[in-house]
């Protein structure tokens, strides 16, 4: 039995010391204390995702932001890269994909808040950290209060202020926070200067932030320090193993800092310090790794559980602001004067792809839905409901919790609680170094004067499991003391329906307080054991709905989904009601419409829709096989799955036509490794090296573009570096790291039909000093590896369900 006693009284947070926040009596006032944020008078738990507007086609922003919102993200963060907007001094460009104002206005239209990361230095694997070359050539000391540098910054901030005019909170706009600089650890006075001149330029928000990692010295009470954590580190060396610091992010504990982030760019050692000063600020994050980029010398594979388990550990450890970097992948721009990626040529220790900034993110470089999107969404569904309560809760660690990140034997768990109710967190997953299963697991948590034992009988926590279970939480007016299922929020369906997900295949048990719950009805075994009502022998799934009657005669319901179904769930306002949608294919709710991406048999909707037969809108959004609406389904009343209504989707037409592939030239000898003299790391091939590349011509038939949905060119290959050209224009590239390379063709439609696409692939030497994840390492022949196994076109159609026919 694993035991823990939760303090009965939690000290109140410090108030009024931070020079941040709206005036407290406004209707949507955002305020902050030492523990959490508040909005409109109640605790607020932001979920934030990074999406770089300047690295994505503007005509696709709205569609992608809808995907972001459907993933449970309510705040969008974005760098303003100086070199994208003023590559040549005095000439600013805010047009097209660089239109910050349009991006922020689109976020506002969709109900998304915005955090603007204004720099001036940003990093983000951008050339010079986002500085235009002319800034580095100027006679000044950048990133300090040198007046000559401040004189250069003023016009940029004035331009940003003009872009945001009318979009700040003062005017009802979506900008809730501004981050100044990035990874600046030794210039606290400069951060205050940047905040002052930004406000003078019209840039304002209730919250001001700065990155706090690397033991950064920040000005007291002026900025909220934001932290991060990654499952891997492309900025680490090419050593054959897992980055040491990444291990810490899979252990619960109060620590916030990660001094490995940005360590490759720090020029001086920063003395480690305790984190006692951080008690003045809420535990907030802006860079929880949504994946990881590939540097030339280090190319990790990041799996969905690596991302989601890390995020859950931060929640258990006290996070009250989940911020992901990146949440949506992107493509680096090529400037008028140079490429704009971080590279050895610009003095950085990492060579990055010229264009690719996919980041293995939950939403990919071309809007692809990744498995991590579903796993994070499951947590965000819960936070949308219980996040405000969780924000007020503090961490309690059990005795004997692992103190050494090399410990792979001790089960990792903790509780967050307000002294009356809470949540029990368990993590038994980490990348690379597998954790063992734990048999005979029970937790005994002393909470509010009574001991809660969960589960009633010992269970096995499998290797790779990570989950959160509720402790003494309300279900209607009753109290659910314990549950071996993860909460997913409450759907208002005439009565509150509390939704849970089975976790790690563990049998679901619900234990209610018998003084508050008199009856539980449904497909389960219900027993009264002493002062508790125990519910067991459920079969989680779309039909597992229980009715709960409280002591006052009120009613609520509990819906328990199986783990696989829970990962398909999204929620939103649809057809004039709050609804839960289960769809094997990604689903997005917008303005009363349901859009489903890709092929699928059906979607499940709870509560069932109000119409007898669904209709499917055929428009420019839909695939060519849906050209003649409406598509009538059989009467809806006959189509159900448990308590869910079942909406069958139209069948897709024929498979995509094949791409043409012509081998034009075989590869020459594999390139000798080149080591950067400054960093000691392997350097990426140059343009001249591609004279030795294998060359293929890819042709795409016009039929592939019959709709205006995305068409992915999927390349299953092995090698070193690949580049794709349309004519002489580089449009995509990849440092090979294992997964198939996907290139979205929609944005290049006219050019690719006219010119085709030329693919240039370089072989990877067996002795190349680069890290590739062991599970994908190739078989080498004659000392190198290069193979193009398949070229496939993958249409991504969109089916829009608009309502009854």
N, C-alpha and C positions, 0 to 999 in steps of 0.2 A: 504494500500500500504506500503510495506516494502522498505525503501530507504537506499541507500548507495552511497557515493561519493568516487571514487577511485582517489588517487593522480595522477596527470598528469606526474610527474617526479619521478622516483625511483632512489635514490642515487646509484652510482656504488658500486660493492662489493670491499672489501679490497683485494689486490693482493700482493703476494710475501712474506708474513710474515710467512707462514707455511713451515716447513722444510720437505716437502713432494712432491711427484710427479716425473714424468719422466723429462728428459731434454725436453723443450717445442717444439723443432723443429723436433722431431722424427715423422715418418709417422703415428704412432698410439699412440702418447704421451698422457698419462693421467696426468692431472694437476688439481689443486684444489684451489679455492679462498674461501672467507668467505661465499659465497652463494651457490655455486654448484660445481660439478665436470665437467671437460671437457675431451673429448677424440677426438683425430685426429682433433683438432681445433674447435670443436663445443660442446655445452653443452651435457652432458651425464647423463642420469637418470637410475642408476642401479636398477634392480629388483632382489632380492636375496632370496634364500630359503635354509634353513638348512637341510642337509642330512648327517647322520653319517655313513660313509663308514664302520667303524669297527663294526657296529651293524647290518649289512645287508650282505647277501651272495654275494660274489664277482662276481659269475657267473651271477648274475641278475643286476649288476650295470648298464650296458649299457641300458637295457630295461627300468629301472626305471629313469635313467637320461633323456632318450627320453621323458618320461612322464612329467618330471620336465620342460624340454624345451618347450614341447607342451602347458604347462600351462602359458607360457609367462614369465618364469623365465630365466634370462640369466646369473646369477651368483650363484654359489653353495658355501655355507659356510659349514665348517666341523670342529668340534673339533678334536684335536689329543689328545686322552686320554692317559696319561702317564701309567696308570695301565693296559691298554690293550697291551702296547708295552714292558714294563719292569716290569712285575709283580714281578720278582725276580731280585735283583740288579745285574747288569752286563750282564744280558741275555736279549737281545732285540729280539723281534719277529715282523717282518714286512711281514709275509707270509699270504697267503690266504685272508681272509676278512680283515686282518690288513695291506694290501699292499697299503700304502698311495701313492706310486709312480704310481702304476697301476690305482688307482682311479683318480688322477690328470691327468694322460695321457688320460684316457677315457673321462674326461671332455673336454680336449683340442681337442680330435678327434671330439667331437660333437659341438664344437664352444662355449663351456661354459667357462666363467671365474670362478676363484676359489679364495675364501678367506679362508686362513688357520688360525684356532684359536689354536695357539700353546701352550697356557697356560703359565707356567707349571700347574697351577691350573685352572680347567675349569668349574667345577660344572656339568651341564647337568644331574643332578640326578644320578651322578656316585659316587661310593664308594670313600669317602675321597675327593670328588670334582675332582677325577681323579688321586690323588696322590696314588702311591703304598703304601702299609702298611709300608714298610721299610723306606720311607721318613719320616713318622711321628715318627718312632722309632729312627731316627738318632738324634745325638746331634747337633741340629741346630734350628734356628728360621725360619720356612718356610715363604715364601711370603714376605721376606725382603732382604736387601742387606747383610745379614749375610754371610761372605765368605764361611762358612761351607755349607750353603744352595746353594750358587752359584756354588760351586764345584760339587754338585749333579746334578744341572741343565745343566752344560756344556755338558756332554755326550748325554743327551737327545736332545739338540739343534743341536749338531753335527750330530746325527743320522737323525734328521729331515732334516737338510741341505743336507745330502747325498741322502735322498729320493727325494728331490726336485731339485737335480743337473740337469741342462739342462732344467728345467721346469719353471724357473723364467722369468720375462719379459726381462731380459738382453739377454736371449737365445730364445726369441720369444715364451715363455711359457704362460700359462693361469693364473698364480698367480698374481692377481691384488692388493691384500691386505693381510696383516698379522695382526691378533689381538694378543696382548700380555696380559696374565693374563685374569681375568674375575671378575667383581664385586669387584675389589680392590679399596677402596675409600679413603685410608689414607696413601698411600705410593707412592707419585708421583716420587720420585727419583728412586725407585725400577723399575718402568715402563721404565724409561730411561735406566737403567742398562740392563733390559731384551731386549730392542730393540737393544742396542749396542752389546751384546753378540750373539744375534740371527743373526745380520748382519755379525759378525765375523765368525759365523758358516756356512755362505753361504745361509742363509734364507733372501730373500730380495724381495721387492715389492715397487711400487710407493706410495702406501697408507699404513699407519700404523694406527691402531685403538685401542681403549680401550673402555670398557663400562663406560658410564658416569652417570648412574642412581645412586640414593642414595646420591646426592650432592657430587659426587666423586671429589676429588682434583686430577687433572691430570697435568702433566708437560706442561707448556704453549707452544703451537705451534708444539709439537712433535708428537701428536697423535690426530686423529679425534675422538671426543667422540660420541659414538653410544648409542641410546636410545631404549626403548621398551614400550610395553603396552599390557596388557592382559585383556580379557573380564571376566576372572575368575582367581582364585589363589588357587591352590591346597596346597600352603604353608600357607594359612590363617588358622585360627582356624575353628572348626566345627560349628561355629555359624550358625543359620538358617536364612540366608539372603545373600545378594549380597555384596562382598567385597567393602568397601567404595572407595578405590582408583580406582577401575575399572570404576566407574561412569565417572570420568574425561575424559576418553578416548573416550567418545561419545559426547563431546562438542568441537567445534572449538575454537582455541586459540593458541597463540604463545608458550605456555609452552611445554617443552620437557621432563622434568624429571618425573620419577615415583619412589618415594622413597620406595614404597612397594616391588619392585623386589629385592630379596636378603635380605630383612629386617629381615627374620627369622634367617639369619646366621651372621648378624652383631653383634659384641660383645659390641660395644659402640654406643651411640647416635651420629648422625652426625648433626651438626647444619645446619639448612636450610639456604640457601643463595639465593639471586636473581640470575637470569640467564643472566645478562648483559654480563658476560665474554663469553657466548656462541655465541655472535654475531661475534666472530672471526672465527667461524666454520660453515660449512653447516649443516642443520638439517638432520641428517642421523639416520637410525634405523637398528638394527640387530635382535630385538626380538619383532616384532609385532606378537601377539599370533595367530599362525595358528590353534590353538585349546588349549588343556590343558591336562596335565597328570592327573592321579588319584592317590592321596595319600590315605593311608588307612583311615585317619580320614575325608578327604574331597574329594568328588567324583562328581564334577559338570558335567553337560551336556552342551556342547558348540555347538550351532546351526550355520549353514552357515551364516545367516545374522549377527550374533554376530561378526563373523570374518571379513566379508566384509565391514560392516558399520564402524567398527573401522579403517580398512585400509583406507577407503575413508576419514574419518575424519582427519587422519594423512596427507593425500594428501592435503586436504583443508587447513590444519593448517601450511603447509610449508615444508613437507618432500620432500627431493630431492634424497632419497635413501631408497627404501622400502625393509626391510629385515624381513623375516618371520621365526619364531621359533615355532614349527618345521614346515617345509613344507612337509617333508616326514617322516612318523613314522618309528620305528625301534624296534629291540629286544635287550635287554641287554645281553651281554655275561656272561657266568659263567666261572670264571677263574680257574686256576690250584689250587689255594690256598683258594679261597673263592668265594662267589657270589660278583657281582660288582655293586650292586645298592645302592643308598642312603638309610640309615636305622637308626632306633634308636640304633641299636647295634653298629653303628660306630659313635655315638654321634650327629647325625643329628636330627632335630626336626620332620622330616617326614619319615614315613615308606612307601617305594615305592614297587611296584611289583618286584619280582626277575628278570623277563624277560620283561614283557610288557612295551614298550615305544611307544605305538601307537600314543599318544598325541592327538587323535581325529583330526589328521592332514589332510590337503587336499588330500594327498596320504598316505594311511594307512600303518600299520605295515607289511602287506603283499602286498603292492602295490595297495590296493583298492582305487578307485576313489571316493572321497566324494563330497557331494554337494558344500562344500566350494571351491573345486577346480574350479568348473564352475563359481561361483560368483566372485572369485578373477581373473580368466582368463578374464572376461569381462573388468575389470579395466586394466589388463595388455595389452590387445589388444589396448586400447586407449593410454596407456603410450608408447607403441612401436612406435607410430606415434608422439604424442604431448608431450611426456615426456621431450624432450630437450627444448621445449618452456616453459613448466611448470616449469622446473628447474630454469629459470631466473625470475620467477614471485614471487611477495611478497604477503603477506596476508593483506587484509583489512577487519576488523570486523565492523558490523553495530552497531550503537548506540543502547543501550538497550539489547545487547547480554547477555545471562544468565551469571551471576557472581557466582551463587551458584549451585553446582552439584545436589542439591535436587530439582531444578527447572524442572518440567515436563510439564509446560504449554507453555513456550516460544519456538517458532519455531527456530531451530538451523540452521544458514546459514552463509555463508561468501563468499568472492570473492578473488581469486588469479589473479593478473594482472601484466603486464609490463607497464601499463599506456596507452596502445593502444588497447590491446585485453586481453581476460582472460577467466576465467571459474567461474561459480557460483555453489557452493556446498550446498547441503541440506541434513541434516540428521534428520530423525524422527523415528529412531530406537535405542533402547538399550535393553539389556537383562533384564529379571526378572520384571522390573518395566515398564509396557507398557506405551508408549506415545500416547496422543490422536491425532486424525485426526485434521487437520487445514483447515477450509473452507475459501473461499474468498481470496485466496493467490495470490498476484502479487508482483513482485520485480521491483523496479526502481533503476537502476544502472547508475550513471553519470560517463561516461567513455570517455576520449579523446574529451571532449567538447560537448558531446551530451548525452541525456538521453535515455537509453535502457530500455523499459518496457517489462517484460516477465512474463507470457504470456499476450496477448492483452486483454483477458478477464479473470477474476478471476477463479481459479480452487481450487479443494480440494487436499491437500497433505495427503494421507492416513497414518494411523498409520503403522509404520514399513517401510516406504519408505526411501530410501537414494539414491542420484543420483548426477550427475554433468551435467550442461548444458553449452554450449559454448556462449561466448560473443565476437562479432566482430572478427570472425575467417574466414580465407580464405577458399573458395571452388573454386578450380582452381584459376583464376585471379579475381573472384568476392569475395564479402564479405557477409558472413552469419552473420547478426547482432545478432539474437537470435534464439534459437531453444529449444523447450520443449522435447528434446530427448538427449540421452547420446552418445557422440562420441565413435566410435569403431575403428577408424583408416581409412587409405586410401588404397584401393586395386588398384594396377596399372594394369588396364585391357585395354590397348590401350589408354584409357583416365583415368584420376584419378577418382575413384569411392569412394566417402566419405560415410562411413557406419555409421549409427546411430541406436540406440536401443530406443524403446519406454520405458518410465520410469513410474512405479507405476500406470499403466493404464491411465495416463493423456493423453488427446487428443494431437496429435503431431501438432505443428505449427512451420513453418519455416518462418523467416522474413529476406529477403535479402535487401541489400543497392541498391536502384534503380539506383544509379549513376554508379554502377559497374556490375549490372546484368540486362540484357535487356529482357530475356525470360526464363520461366521455363515451361517445358512440361512434362506431365505424368499424372498418375491416381490421380488427386487432383484438388481442386478449387484454382485458381490463381487469385489474385486481386492486382491491383496497388492502394495503399493507400498513397497519398502524394508522398514522395520520397522513398517509400519502396515497395517491392514486397512481398506480404503476401501469403503463401501457407497453406491451411487448408484442412480439410475433406479427409485426407489420410487414407488408410487402411494399417497399417504397416504389413509387411510380406515379403515372398520371391519374390513377384511380385511388390513391391512398389519401383520402380526405376524412378527417375526424371532426366530429362536432363536440364542442366543449361547452358545458353549462356551468356558469359560476354560481357562487353561493347566493347572489342576488337575483338569480334567474336570467341573467344576461347570457348571450350566446356569442361564441367566436368559433373559428375553425382552424384546423392545422392541416396543411397539405405537405406530405413528405415525398420528395422526389428521389429517385435513384441517382447515383452520382453521375452517370452518363447523361441522363436527361437534364440534370441541373446545369451542366456545362453548355447546353444549347439554349438556355433561358435568356430572354431579354424582357424588359418591362417598360411600359409607357402608356400615355394617353392615346387610346385607339378606339375609333367609333364611339366617341362620347363616353368612354369609361376607362378606368384604370384596368389594364389587362397584362397578363403574363403570357408570353409567346414562347413556345418551344419549337425550334427549327434546327434541323441538322445543318442547314446552310445558313450563312450569316444573314441576319434579319435586322432591318433598320426601320424604326417608327418615326414618321414625320407628318404632322398636319393631318392626322386621321388616315394616313395611308401606310401600308406595310410593304416594304420593298425587300425582296428576297434575292440574294446573289447566288447564281449558279444553279445547278440541277438538283432537284429534290422531289420526293413523292408528295409530301404534305407538310403543313404546319399545324401545330396544336395551339389553341387559344383558350385561355381561361380568364374571366368567365366567357362562355361561348358567345360568338358574335350575335347581334340581334337580327340578322337577315337570314332568309331561307336558302339563298344560294349566292355564293361569292361571284364577283366579276373581276376580271383582270384587264387592267388598262394596257392597251397596246399603243405605244408612243415611241418617240425617239429614244426613250429609256429602255425599251424592251428589245429582246432578241428577235431576230427575223422570223423565228418560228411562231411568233405571236402577232401575226399581221392582221387578224380579222376578229376584233372583239365583238360582243362579249363572249367569254368562255364560260358556259354554264356548267355547273357541277350538279350532281344529283341533289335532291332536297337535303338541306343541311341537317334536318332533324335526324336523319339516318346515319350521320357521319360523326361519330364520337369516339374518343379514346379516354376511358375513365370519365373524369369530370371536365375534360377538355373538349371543345369543339374541334373537329378535324376539317381542315380546308385542303382539299387535293389541289395540287398545282398542275398547270398544263404540261403536257409532255413536250420535251424539247425536240427540235428537228434533228436532222442528221448531224453527225460529228463534224468538227471543223475540217475543212479541206487541208491536205498536207502542204507543208512548206516545201519549196524546192531547195535542194542543197547540192551545190556543185563545189567540189574540191579544186581550187585553183593552183595551190602551191603547197608542197610539203614543208614541214618545219626544218630549219637548219639545226646545227648542234645546240644543245642546251647552253644557256648563257653561264659564264663563269660568275660566281658570287662576287658582288661588289660591296665593300664594307665602308660605311660612312666614317670618316676620320674623327669626327667630333663625338658622335654617339656610340660608335663601335657596333652599330646595328646594320643589318643588311639593307641595301638600298634597292628601290624598285627599278625595273627596266626603264630606260629612256626611249624617246621616239625612235632613235637610231637602232635600238635593240630589236624593234619590231620588223626590221628588214629580214630577220631570221624566223619570223612567225609562220606557222601554217595558216593559209588563207582559204576561206570558204565564202562563196556567194550564196546568200539566202534570198529567195524570192517568196513573196507573200501574195497569194491570189486575192483579188478584189472581194470575193465572196466572204472572206474572213471578216470584213468590215461592214457586213450588211446592216448591223445595228450600230449604235454609238457607245455600246459598252466597251469595257477594256478587252483587249486581245493580248494575251501574254505569249511571248516567244520563250519557250522553256528549253534550255540547253543543258543536257546531261553530259558533263565533260569532266575531265581531270587534266590538270596542268598547273601552270604557274600564274600567269596573268592573261586575261582576255580583254580585247577591245572590240567594240562594234562601231562601225562607221556607216553613215549614209553619204555617199560621195566622199568628200574630204573631211566631213564634219564628224568628230567623235561624239557619239550620242550616249554611250554606256560603256562601263568597264567593270571588271571584277578581279580581285585577288582570289584565286580559287581557294575555297576552304571546306568543301565537301558537298553541301546542298546544291541542288540544281540552280543554275543562274537563270533568272527570269527578267525579261525586258518587256515593259509595257509599250505597245506599239501605237496605242490610240493617239498619243500626242504627236506622233510622226507619220500619221496615216498617209497624207498626200505624198510626202517625200519618199516613204518606203515603197509605195506602189509605183512611183516613177523610177526610182533608182535602185530598189532592192537594198539589201543590207550586207555589208562586208564584215566578216568575222575574222579576227586575227588572234591566234592562240600561241602562247609560248610554252615550251615544256618546262617542267619542274625538275631540277637536278636532285638526285637522291641525297647529296651532301649539302644542299642549300641550308644556310643557317636560319631557317624559319621554323616557327612552331605551327604545326597542324594537329588538330585533335586526334588522339590515337585511334578513335573509332572510324575515322574516314581516311586514314593514311593509305596512299595508293601502293600498288605493286609496281616496282620499277623494272624497266627493261633497258639493259645497256646503260644503266646509271641515270636514267631520267624517266619521266612519265608524261605522256600526252595522249589523250584519247577523246574524241567527240563521239559519244555513244548514240545520241539521238537528238533530233531537233523537232519540237512539237509546238503546234499552235493551240492555245488554250483560251477559247472565248469565255468571258465572264458575263453571262447575260443577267439582266435584272427583270424580275417579275414583280409588277406592282399590283397589289390587291387593294382595290379601291372601295369595296363595299358590296351591298346586295345588288343582284341583277334582276 
